Amino acid sequence: MAPQEQPLRLLVVEDNPADARLIQEELREVPSVRIEMLHVMRLAEAERVALESKLDAVLLDLSLPDGHGLANISRLLQAAPAVPLVVLTGTDDEQLAVQAVHQGAQDYLVKGQVTGQLLVRALRYAIERKRVEEGLKREEAQRQTALFREQFLAVLGHDLRNPLNAISGNAGLLLRYGGLTEPQRKAINRISISSDRMARMINDLLDFTRARLGGGYPVNRARMNVHDVLRQVVEELEVAHPQRRLELDVSGNGWGDWDADRIAQAASNLVGNAVQYSPEDSPVGVSARDEGEGICVQVHNQGLPIPAERLPQIFDPFVRGVDSKRGAARTGLGLGLYITHEIVRAHGGTLRVTSTEADGTRFSMSLPRYATTA
């Protein structure tokens, strides 16, 4: 037995009860469709029903006690913009019919000139045309979103980076060749550090925007050794944080098909976080070992534990594991762990975290060596 078709929910806005009854009788004569008809006599009541009820279509009279002709159309469409509206009035006026369609009506019918069959057909056509219109609106909205994405990425990728690169480059030249006094050198060094931090924020925003609006993180896989990448990341952070002790321990086979730049970015985020949120006199451990068909990279620190209530959201964007009051001062946007998680996921891997007072915080990045095929 085929499922019974859902009734078409029709709101009839008609101040003449006799006309409303006639419409209902005409519709009952059409056996091919079930119609659930709601009848109101005033425009204000129609607006309320349109807001509160799920409607398939509206049949609207232009002559109402609290309405003003064509203005009835725009008022009702403001209440229910996605519901198709058909005018059914006693005025046979072609110019008025054209104006009604321009105001947003799907059709213009004249009382006494339509049968129940023609009315049902007009309603069905109106519903289908409205669906097409809504589809075109969604396509336009998607086009505008794509345009905004490209413009936003262009601002991040070019308009902000260029002046920032100039600041960073000139600060570096002054530090190297400027013959500066010690106070001047400290001031220029602060400029250099701040510009580097801004560059990291821009890169994080760029990656976040690409992931959210562009459909994820593209990875360019190539044969590489993750041990070499980890050594490079640790060396760079040792230069940036000479007072910290970073301990690297790698074993097994470090070869696989990964995106070297992305893996370096993920590892740098994890190690950088560990340095930032742990005591200066404690070591940060970085390790890599074989794990089944892949490799497991772990980053460990002895900083304050991440509160248990935050762990389920730790990889969400704009979330930090430790408050600035409890740990290091905020120096980023809270996107690092989200970006790292997305990079690992793009490689078909998983990123996990454990954090306790006794054992510290440990991030484990499991990466399959080769891309999986469906």
QUIURRA-V299577 format. One record per residue. N is the residue number from 1. RES is the residue in one letter. PHI is phi in radians with two decimals (* if undefined). BURIAL is # if it has 16 or more other C-alpha atoms within 10 Angstrom, else .. D_LAST is the distance of its C-alpha to the last C-alpha in Angstrom with 2 decimals. Layout:
[[N,RES,PHI,BURIAL,D_LAST] [N,RES,PHI,BURIAL,D_LAST]]
This chain:
[[1,M,*,.,38.16] [2,A,-1.24,.,36.45] [3,P,-1.14,.,36.15] [4,Q,-1.26,.,39.14] [5,E,-1.15,.,38.65] [6,Q,-1.15,.,39.14] [7,P,-1.18,.,42.56] [8,L,-1.46,#,42.93] [9,R,-1.53,#,44.49] [10,L,-2.04,#,47.23] [11,L,-1.73,#,49.59] [12,V,-1.81,#,52.96] [13,V,-1.85,#,55.11] [14,E,-2.59,#,58.56] [15,D,-1.48,#,61.95] [16,N,-1.77,.,63.75] [17,P,-1.04,.,63.20] [18,A,-1.16,.,64.44] [19,D,-1.12,.,61.89] [20,A,-1.10,#,59.10] [21,R,-1.14,.,60.29] [22,L,-1.11,.,60.43] [23,I,-1.06,#,56.83] [24,Q,-1.08,#,55.76] [25,E,-1.15,.,57.78] [26,E,-1.09,#,56.35] [27,L,-1.22,#,52.79] [28,R,-1.18,.,53.62] [29,E,-1.36,.,54.67] [30,V,-1.76,#,51.09] [31,P,-1.34,.,49.48] [32,S,-1.40,.,46.02] [33,V,-2.53,.,45.16] [34,R,-1.76,.,45.82] [35,I,-2.14,#,47.06] [36,E,-1.76,.,47.73] [37,M,-1.73,#,50.42] [38,L,-1.91,#,51.54] [39,H,-2.13,#,54.87] [40,V,-2.27,#,56.39] [41,M,-1.93,#,59.56] [42,R,-2.27,#,59.17] [43,L,-1.18,#,56.70] [44,A,-1.06,#,56.49] [45,E,-1.18,.,55.48] [46,A,-1.10,#,52.89] [47,E,-1.08,#,51.36] [48,R,-1.13,.,51.20] [49,V,-1.13,#,49.60] [50,A,-1.10,#,47.05] [51,L,-1.31,.,46.05] [52,E,-1.66,.,45.95] [53,S,-1.97,.,44.64] [54,K,-1.54,.,41.50] [55,L,-1.98,#,42.86] [56,D,-1.67,#,41.55] [57,A,-2.88,#,44.55] [58,V,-2.23,#,48.03] [59,L,-1.93,#,51.19] [60,L,-2.09,#,53.65] [61,D,-1.54,#,57.37] [62,L,-1.50,#,58.74] [63,S,-1.78,#,62.14] [64,L,-2.27,#,61.81] [65,P,-1.04,.,64.40] [66,D,-1.96,.,62.34] [67,G,-2.14,#,60.47] [68,H,-2.39,.,61.38] [69,G,0.99,.,60.13] [70,L,-1.10,#,57.10] [71,A,-1.10,.,56.62] [72,N,-1.03,#,55.49] [73,I,-1.12,#,52.26] [74,S,-1.14,.,51.26] [75,R,-1.11,#,52.27] [76,L,-1.27,#,50.17] [77,L,-1.22,#,47.14] [78,Q,-1.15,.,47.41] [79,A,-1.29,#,47.13] [80,A,-2.48,#,44.19] [81,P,-1.14,#,42.70] [82,A,-1.61,#,39.71] [83,V,-1.63,#,41.94] [84,P,-1.15,#,43.28] [85,L,-2.17,#,47.06] [86,V,-2.07,#,49.49] [87,V,-1.46,#,53.18] [88,L,-2.25,#,55.69] [89,T,-2.36,#,59.20] [90,G,-1.57,.,62.65] [91,T,-1.65,.,63.06] [92,D,-1.61,.,62.51] [93,D,-2.42,.,62.07] [94,E,-1.12,.,59.73] [95,Q,-1.13,.,59.91] [96,L,-1.11,.,59.14] [97,A,-1.11,#,56.16] [98,V,-1.11,.,54.74] [99,Q,-1.11,.,55.34] [100,A,-1.10,#,53.62] [101,V,-1.14,#,50.45] [102,H,-1.12,.,50.66] [103,Q,-1.33,.,50.93] [104,G,2.16,#,47.60] [105,A,-1.24,#,48.62] [106,Q,-1.43,#,46.43] [107,D,-2.81,#,49.51] [108,Y,-2.33,#,53.30] [109,L,-2.06,#,55.11] [110,V,-1.93,.,58.84] [111,K,-1.00,.,60.33] [112,G,1.50,.,62.08] [113,Q,-1.96,.,60.10] [114,V,-2.23,.,56.89] [115,T,-1.64,.,56.31] [116,G,-1.03,#,53.81] [117,Q,-1.11,#,51.55] [118,L,-1.16,.,51.72] [119,L,-1.15,#,51.15] [120,V,-1.10,#,47.99] [121,R,-1.09,.,46.71] [122,A,-1.09,#,47.54] [123,L,-1.14,#,45.71] [124,R,-1.12,#,42.56] [125,Y,-1.08,.,42.68] [126,A,-1.11,#,43.27] [127,I,-1.09,#,40.28] [128,E,-1.19,.,38.01] [129,R,-1.10,.,39.54] [130,K,-1.13,#,39.08] [131,R,-1.07,.,35.38] [132,V,-1.10,.,35.10] [133,E,-1.05,.,37.17] [134,E,-1.11,.,35.06] [135,G,-1.10,.,31.89] [136,L,-1.14,.,33.63] [137,K,-1.13,.,34.72] [138,R,-1.12,.,31.20] [139,E,-1.08,.,30.09] [140,E,-1.15,.,33.12] [141,A,-1.10,.,32.40] [142,Q,-1.15,.,28.88] [143,R,-1.13,.,30.51] [144,Q,-1.15,.,33.08] [145,T,-1.11,.,30.53] [146,A,-1.10,.,28.73] [147,L,-1.13,.,32.22] [148,F,-1.06,.,33.17] [149,R,-1.03,#,30.06] [150,E,-1.11,#,30.94] [151,Q,-1.17,.,34.56] [152,F,-1.16,#,33.85] [153,L,-1.12,#,31.61] [154,A,-1.15,.,34.35] [155,V,-1.10,.,36.97] [156,L,-1.16,#,35.08] [157,G,-1.37,.,33.95] [158,H,-2.25,.,37.26] [159,D,-1.13,.,40.20] [160,L,-1.57,.,40.05] [161,R,-1.19,#,38.84] [162,N,-1.05,.,41.56] [163,P,-1.13,.,44.59] [164,L,-1.17,#,42.98] [165,N,-1.09,.,42.39] [166,A,-1.13,.,46.04] [167,I,-1.07,#,47.22] [168,S,-1.12,#,45.23] [169,G,-1.12,.,46.25] [170,N,-1.23,.,49.90] [171,A,-1.10,#,49.99] [172,G,-1.10,#,48.72] [173,L,-1.11,.,51.41] [174,L,-1.11,.,54.10] [175,L,-1.13,#,53.09] [176,R,-1.48,.,53.18] [177,Y,-2.18,.,56.26] [178,G,-1.36,.,58.00] [179,G,1.01,.,60.79] [180,L,-1.48,.,60.31] [181,T,-1.27,.,62.36] [182,E,-1.08,.,60.66] [183,P,-1.07,.,60.45] [184,Q,-1.13,.,59.06] [185,R,-1.09,#,56.46] [186,K,-1.11,.,55.35] [187,A,-1.15,.,55.09] [188,I,-1.15,#,53.05] [189,N,-1.14,#,50.78] [190,R,-1.12,.,50.13] [191,I,-1.07,#,49.30] [192,S,-1.11,#,46.85] [193,I,-1.12,.,45.14] [194,S,-1.16,.,44.94] [195,S,-1.18,#,43.52] [196,D,-1.12,#,40.79] [197,R,-1.16,.,39.95] [198,M,-1.10,#,39.91] [199,A,-1.09,#,37.56] [200,R,-1.14,#,35.10] [201,M,-1.10,#,35.44] [202,I,-1.10,#,34.80] [203,N,-1.09,.,31.66] [204,D,-1.12,#,30.46] [205,L,-1.11,#,31.30] [206,L,-1.10,#,29.61] [207,D,-1.14,#,26.32] [208,F,-1.07,#,26.74] [209,T,-1.14,#,27.48] [210,R,-1.07,#,24.54] [211,A,-1.19,#,22.19] [212,R,-1.34,.,23.95] [213,L,-1.78,.,24.75] [214,G,-1.83,.,22.24] [215,G,1.58,.,18.96] [216,G,1.99,#,18.19] [217,Y,-1.75,#,18.64] [218,P,-1.28,.,17.59] [219,V,-2.16,.,17.18] [220,N,-1.93,.,18.22] [221,R,-1.31,#,17.00] [222,A,-2.70,.,19.55] [223,R,-1.13,.,20.93] [224,M,-2.68,#,23.24] [225,N,-1.99,.,25.16] [226,V,-1.19,#,24.96] [227,H,-1.07,#,28.40] [228,D,-1.12,.,29.95] [229,V,-1.12,#,28.51] [230,L,-1.13,#,29.92] [231,R,-1.05,.,33.26] [232,Q,-1.12,.,33.48] [233,V,-1.08,#,32.75] [234,V,-1.11,#,35.33] [235,E,-1.07,.,37.89] [236,E,-1.11,.,37.63] [237,L,-1.28,#,38.13] [238,E,-1.15,.,40.98] [239,V,-1.18,.,42.72] [240,A,-1.25,.,42.25] [241,H,-2.27,.,43.38] [242,P,-1.11,.,45.84] [243,Q,-1.42,.,47.30] [244,R,-1.70,#,44.09] [245,R,-1.84,#,42.96] [246,L,-1.89,#,39.30] [247,E,-1.94,.,38.30] [248,L,-1.86,#,35.32] [249,D,-2.38,.,34.15] [250,V,-2.11,#,31.25] [251,S,-2.62,.,30.44] [252,G,1.39,.,28.01] [253,N,-1.72,.,25.56] [254,G,-1.59,#,24.87] [255,W,-1.53,#,22.66] [256,G,-3.07,#,19.05] [257,D,-1.77,#,17.04] [258,W,-2.40,#,17.97] [259,D,-1.57,#,19.90] [260,A,-1.03,#,23.42] [261,D,-1.13,.,25.15] [262,R,-1.20,#,22.85] [263,I,-1.12,#,23.00] [264,A,-1.11,#,26.75] [265,Q,-1.10,#,27.01] [266,A,-1.10,#,25.32] [267,A,-1.11,#,27.51] [268,S,-1.10,#,30.56] [269,N,-1.06,#,30.13] [270,L,-1.18,#,30.00] [271,V,-1.20,#,32.89] [272,G,-1.07,#,34.88] [273,N,-1.08,#,34.65] [274,A,-1.07,#,35.78] [275,V,-1.14,#,38.74] [276,Q,-1.19,#,39.65] [277,Y,-1.87,#,39.63] [278,S,-2.38,#,41.33] [279,P,-1.07,#,44.99] [280,E,-1.13,.,46.14] [281,D,-1.59,.,47.56] [282,S,-1.92,.,44.33] [283,P,-1.37,#,41.68] [284,V,-1.96,#,38.03] [285,G,-1.71,#,35.75] [286,V,-2.21,#,32.61] [287,S,-2.41,#,30.73] [288,A,-2.52,#,27.62] [289,R,-2.58,#,26.69] [290,D,-1.15,#,24.02] [291,E,-2.55,.,21.81] [292,G,1.03,.,19.71] [293,E,-1.54,.,16.89] [294,G,-2.45,#,17.89] [295,I,-2.42,#,21.06] [296,C,-2.06,#,23.02] [297,V,-1.84,#,25.40] [298,Q,-2.14,#,28.18] [299,V,-2.21,#,30.96] [300,H,-2.22,#,33.99] [301,N,-2.52,#,37.24] [302,Q,-1.87,#,40.30] [303,G,-1.33,#,40.80] [304,L,-1.02,#,41.43] [305,P,-1.18,#,38.73] [306,I,-1.28,#,36.47] [307,P,-0.97,.,37.91] [308,A,-1.01,.,35.98] [309,E,-1.24,.,35.85] [310,R,-1.63,.,34.03] [311,L,-0.99,#,31.27] [312,P,-1.11,.,28.98] [313,Q,-1.90,.,29.28] [314,I,-1.10,#,29.46] [315,F,-1.72,#,26.30] [316,D,-1.37,#,27.39] [317,P,-1.18,.,28.93] [318,F,1.12,.,32.71] [319,V,-2.00,#,32.98] [320,R,-1.99,#,34.91] [321,G,-1.31,#,35.00] [322,V,-2.27,#,38.73] [323,D,-1.17,.,41.48] [324,S,-1.10,.,43.65] [325,K,-1.23,.,46.56] [326,R,-1.71,.,44.97] [327,G,-2.44,#,43.49] [328,A,-1.28,#,43.33] [329,A,-1.18,.,44.19] [330,R,-1.22,.,41.49] [331,T,-2.25,.,40.54] [332,G,-2.48,.,37.27] [333,L,-1.76,.,35.57] [334,G,1.36,#,33.51] [335,L,-1.88,#,30.23] [336,G,-1.02,#,29.56] [337,L,-1.23,#,27.65] [338,Y,-1.07,#,25.63] [339,I,-1.11,#,24.67] [340,T,-1.06,#,23.93] [341,H,-1.04,#,21.68] [342,E,-1.21,#,19.72] [343,I,-1.11,#,19.52] [344,V,-1.10,#,18.21] [345,R,-1.10,#,15.61] [346,A,-1.11,#,14.52] [347,H,-1.57,#,14.01] [348,G,1.39,.,11.87] [349,G,-1.83,#,15.20] [350,T,-2.31,#,17.93] [351,L,-2.16,#,21.58] [352,R,-2.19,.,24.27] [353,V,-2.50,#,28.05] [354,T,-2.22,.,31.05] [355,S,-2.68,#,34.57] [356,T,-2.42,.,37.89] [357,E,-1.10,.,41.51] [358,A,-1.34,.,41.76] [359,D,-1.79,.,38.57] [360,G,1.39,#,37.95] [361,T,-1.98,#,34.65] [362,R,-2.31,#,31.57] [363,F,-1.74,#,28.25] [364,S,-2.07,#,25.39] [365,M,-1.92,#,22.45] [366,S,-1.73,#,19.65] [367,L,-2.20,#,17.33] [368,P,-1.18,#,14.65] [369,R,-1.23,#,15.89] [370,Y,-2.29,#,12.84] [371,A,-1.16,.,9.88] [372,T,-1.46,.,6.73] [373,T,-1.96,.,3.79] [374,A,-1.23,.,0.00]]
